[in-house]
């Protein structure tokens, strides 16, 4: 393997993590990325063990530009593959337009081309990545009509409870992909950063964790973590609210339900960008919120 001038190691540079999150707080104010990463670390999935940092420093040792790479185990069109995820791309405002981002990205792509056939990222600025061979792929959400449930067969997961944390780890380690078109298997750091600060609901008799919310009798379903994916109506029957419809933010072919696909960008401005081979490119899908980087 080649030696890369910008590749770093969190374990070899104990100051890098704090420098990175200080920079991220400047670039993404209000995102609370330091807090989210710390919570994931406490839950047993350190970001520093999952991400490979590529970084450039100023003469005084301060971090001025960074691109991270992590591995995402995914199911794409029925095949289990390791996808490279590009994330935490940032340059300090005082050091922009000097070519630092381009230098690091070129090295990152050289590094990734030796390891992955597919790279993914999500961004509100797709124009930053198109010059590097990334292309926009339209995602879809899915609307399904359901029959109301009414029986309370779920509970809120308590991530401060040791037993619930063990439960969460067990299901993440043994989860079935929520979709064979685009799904995720045995991945923890991204899930815990993206979802652990949000409500997680456990359905005991289905042994299923749902990432979801309920608004005005509508269920918004973002991900399911379970050894087996049950039909959607099985989930609905265990929700005490009067659910009339369900918006699904992943391909629902394993949910045994009819659903209408609608073009959508998650959170309104989250463009999916892909580089390399992407077998579901012409399918209707959405990468689950828990696996977006």
N, C-alpha and C positions, 0 to 999 in steps of 0.2 A: 504494500500500500504506500501511497505517496505521503510525504510530509507536507502539511498545509501551514502556511505562515500565520493564518488567523485562527486556526483551531485551538481551542483551549479546553481545560478540564477543571470542573468545579472542585474536584477532590485535590488537585494539585495547587490550585489557587484559592485559598480559603476566603479571600476578599472579593472574589468575582461575583458571588451570588448577591451580596449587598449592593455592589456597584451596579449590577444589572437591574435589580428591582428599583433602585433609586432612579435610574434612567427611565425605566418603564413608567414610573409614577409621573415623571415629567411629560412623557409623550402621550400617555393615556390617563389623564387626570380623572379621578372619579371611578375608575375601573376597579380599584382596590386589589390590584394583582398581588401585592405583597401579602395582604391578608388571606387571599384565596390560596396562594401557594403555601403559606404557613399552616393553614387548616389542612390541606392535603398532606403535608408532612406529618402533622400530628396523627392523621388517620392512617399513616403507614405507606405513603407513596410520595417520596421526595421528588420534587421537580428536577432537582440537580442530578438525580440518578437516571432520569428519563431523557433529558435533553442534552444534545451536544452543542456547545456554544461556539460560535465564530465571532470574534470580537476584535475591535481595534481600539487602541488607547492613545490618549494624548501624551505629550512629553512628561506631564506631571503624574501619570499613572491613572488618570480618570478615564472611565469608559466613555467613548464617544459614538460608537456604532456597534450594532449587534444583529446577528441573524441566528436563530436556533433551529435545530433539526431534531425531530423525534420520530420514533417508529410507531406506526399504528397498525395493529393486526386487524385486518378487515376481511370480510366476505364480499367478493365482487363477482356477480353472475355465477354464484355457486362455487367459486374457487377461493380458498384461503390464501391470502397474500399479505406481505408486509409492505405497507405504503409509507413513504417518507412524508412527514408533515413539517412544513416550514412555518415558523411562528416567531412571535416576539421580535419582529423586524423593526428596528428603530435606529435613528441617528439623532444625536443631540442637536437642537435647533441652531446652536452657535457654530456647528461644523457641517452644515448641509451645503450642497452644491460644490463639493470638493472631490467628488468621485469615490468617497469611502464606501458608500452603499454598493456601488457597482463593483468595486474590487472584491468586497466580501461575498456578494451574491455570485460572482463568477467562480469563486473558490468553492462556495457551498454547492453549486450545481455540479462542479467537477467531482466533488466528494460524493454527492448523491448519485450521480450517473454510474458510479462503480458499485452501488449497493441496491438501488431501487429502480424498478421500471416505471413507477408512478409517483409523482409528487402532488400533494394537495395543499391548499391554504384557503382561508376565507379572508376577505378584505373589503373595506368600503372604498378602496382606491385601486381598482383593477389596472389602471394605466401604469402603475408602478411596476407591474410584473409582466405585462405583455411583451416588453422588449427582451425578456429572458425566456421566451418560449411558453409562458403560461397562457392558457386560453380560458375564457369564461364558459361555464356550462350551466344551463338553466336548470334549476331545481323546481320541485313541485311539492305542494302540500295536498292533502286528500280530505275531502269532506264525506262523512258517512252518517246516514240516519240510523238511529238506534232506538230500542225500546227501553223505557225508564226502568231502573233497578228498584232501589228502595231498601235493600237490606244492607246493614253496615258490616261489611266483611273486609275492612281495611283499617290500618292504623298508621299514624305518622311515625316514621323511623326516627330514633333518637341517636344522633351521632356522638352524643356525650356518654352514651351507655355502652359499656364494653361488649355486651352480648350482641347489641345491634351492629356495632362495628364489625364484629366477627361474621355476623350474618351478611353484611354488605360485602365483605371480602370474599366469602364463600360464593355468593352469587356472581360477583364479577369474575371470579376465576372459572366458574363452570357455566357461564351464560351461553345461551344459544344466540346466534345472530338474529336480530329482530326482523331482518329481511335477507333473502338470498341474493337480491339484486345489489343492494348496498347495506351491509351490516357490519357490526363490530364484535370481536371476540376478545376475551381475556385481556382487557386494557384497564389500567387503574388511574395513572396520573392525570390524564386528560379528563376522565370522568369525574374524579374528585375535585379538580379545580373548577370544572364547569358546572357541576351539579350539587356538590356537598353543601353549598350555602343556600340552596333552594330546598323546598319541601320534597321529601322522598316518602312515598307511600308504600307500605308493605301489605300484601294480600296473603295472609298466612296459608289458607287452604290451597292457593295456587302457587305458593312459594315464589312470589313475583314481587319485584320492586318496580314501581311506575314513577317515571318523571312526568308530572302532569300538573295542570291547574284547571280550575273550574270557574267560568265566568258566565253569568246569565244563562244558566242551564246548558251551557256548552262545555264539553270536555276538550281540553287541549292536551294531546298526548304526544310527548317528545321522545320517549324511549321506554323500553321495558328490559329489565335485567332478570333473567330467569333461565333455568335449565331447559325449559320448554315454553314455547310461545302459545298461549291459549287464544281461542277466538275472542274477538273484541267484546261480544255480548257477555261472555263469562266475566269479564272485568266490570262491565257496566252494571251487571246484576248485583255486584258487591259494593256499589257506591250509593250511599243513602240519598244523595241529591237527585232531583228530578231531571236527569240528563236527557236532552232532546236531540242533540247532534254532537258529533265528534270531529274535531280537526286533528288530523294525524300528520305528524311531521317526519315521516319516514315512509318508505314504500310498504303498503299494508297487505301484500299478497299472502302473508302467513296468518293474518287475523281473521280469515274466513268471513269477510264482509265486502259488500259493494261500496265503492267509494269513487267520487268524482275527483279527478286530478286538476289542480289549478296551478299555473305558474306562480312561483312565489320566491322571494328572498327572505330568509329567516331574519327577524329583527328589522326588516324593512330595507336594509342596506348591506346585507352580508352576501357578497358575490363569491361563489365557488370558483376557484381558479385551479386548473389542472395542467400538469406538464407530463408528457410521455403517454404511455398506453393507459387508457381508462375504458375498460370493457363495457360498463353500463352507460356510456356516453349518450346513447340515443334512447335510453329508457327514461321512464318517469320515476323519480326518486328524490329523496333528500337525505343528505348525511345527517344522522341524528345529532341533535344539539350537544350531546355529551361528548362527541368525538370531533368537534370542530376546533380548528386551531388557526 
